[in-house]
Amino acid sequence: MTEDPTEGSKRPEDDDVARTDEEAQAKLEELEKDPPKKLEDWPADRTKYQTLGGTEGTASYDEGPTAKLGPSDLRYHDDGSVTVKGEEVDDPEQYRGDPLPGGPTDPEAPTDPNDTDHEERQKRRPRV
């Protein structure tokens, strides 16, 4: 078995990439303070691949920005019931949002002419 000669060695390109990433993150931090209103005003360089608010970090689901999405242990069941921490809630409707306009749960959305099972699925789906 031979050893990899590049193992443990650092390439100059690695430093360039790290420096570019740091510059892109700094630029993004400035954009967070006053984000562009139009899509074409957003950066087209490496900055567009950075994540607003930094990387995922160490915050758990219930501590970070995702906490606004609801409890992490909320589960929707096929029968229409909702549980939080394994306990069934009294009013599942309080955990349901409005359907996305034009989405599959939007009652006002036109049916897809290519969807041959639409009528059958509508009959099987529980009404919420």
C-alpha positions in Angstrom: 0.0 0.0 0.0 1.4 3.4 -1.0 0.7 6.6 0.7 -0.9 9.5 -1.1 1.9 12.2 -1.6 -0.7 15.0 -1.5 -2.1 13.9 1.9 -1.4 16.5 4.5 0.0 19.0 2.0 -1.8 22.3 1.4 -2.3 23.7 -2.0 -2.1 27.5 -2.7 -5.5 27.3 -4.3 -7.0 26.3 -0.9 -5.9 29.7 0.6 -7.4 31.6 -2.4 -10.7 29.8 -2.0 -10.8 30.4 1.8 -10.0 34.1 1.3 -12.6 34.4 -1.5 -15.2 32.7 0.8 -14.4 35.1 3.6 -14.7 38.1 1.3 -18.1 36.8 0.0 -19.4 36.3 3.5 -18.3 39.8 4.5 -20.1 41.2 1.4 -23.2 39.2 2.3 -23.2 40.5 5.9 -23.3 44.1 4.4 -26.2 43.0 2.1 -28.1 41.7 5.1 -28.3 45.2 6.5 -29.9 46.6 3.3 -30.8 43.8 0.9 -31.4 44.7 -2.8 -35.0 45.0 -3.8 -34.6 43.6 -7.3 -33.1 40.2 -8.2 -30.7 41.7 -10.8 -29.1 43.8 -8.1 -28.0 40.8 -6.1 -24.3 39.8 -6.6 -23.4 37.5 -9.4 -20.0 36.5 -7.9 -19.2 33.9 -5.2 -21.4 35.8 -2.7 -24.6 34.4 -4.3 -23.5 30.9 -3.0 -23.3 32.1 0.6 -26.1 31.6 3.1 -27.9 34.6 4.7 -27.4 34.5 8.4 -24.2 32.5 8.1 -23.9 28.7 8.0 -26.3 26.5 9.8 -24.3 26.9 13.0 -24.9 25.2 16.3 -28.5 26.4 17.0 -31.0 23.6 17.2 -34.3 23.7 15.2 -36.1 25.1 18.2 -33.6 27.9 18.9 -32.7 29.4 15.5 -34.8 31.1 12.9 -36.5 27.8 12.1 -38.3 28.0 15.5 -40.8 30.4 13.7 -41.9 27.4 11.6 -43.6 25.7 14.5 -42.6 22.9 16.9 -40.0 20.5 15.7 -41.9 17.5 16.9 -45.2 18.4 15.1 -46.5 15.5 12.9 -49.3 15.5 10.4 -51.1 12.1 10.0 -52.9 10.7 7.0 -56.2 10.7 8.8 -56.0 14.5 9.2 -54.9 14.4 12.9 -52.0 16.4 14.2 -49.7 15.4 17.1 -47.1 17.5 19.0 -44.7 15.5 21.2 -46.8 12.4 20.5 -49.9 13.9 21.9 -52.9 14.5 19.6 -53.9 18.2 19.6 -57.5 19.3 20.1 -57.7 21.6 17.1 -55.5 20.5 14.2 -56.7 23.5 12.2 -54.5 25.8 14.2 -51.4 24.0 12.8 -52.5 24.2 9.2 -51.6 27.1 6.9 -53.5 28.4 3.9 -53.0 26.3 0.7 -50.4 27.7 -1.7 -52.2 29.4 -4.5 -52.3 27.1 -7.5 -50.8 24.2 -5.4 -52.3 20.7 -5.1 -54.2 21.6 -2.0 -55.7 24.8 -3.3 -59.4 24.1 -4.0 -59.5 27.0 -6.5 -56.6 25.7 -8.5 -57.4 24.4 -12.0 -57.0 20.7 -12.5 -54.1 19.5 -14.6 -55.4 18.0 -17.8 -52.6 15.4 -17.7 -53.6 14.4 -14.1 -55.8 11.3 -14.8 -56.1 10.3 -11.1 -57.1 13.8 -9.8 -60.8 13.0 -9.2 -60.0 9.7 -7.4 -57.4 11.4 -5.2 -59.9 14.2 -4.3 -62.3 11.6 -3.1 -59.7 9.9 -0.9 -58.1 13.0 0.5 -59.5 14.1 3.9 -61.0 17.5 3.9 -59.4 19.9 6.3 
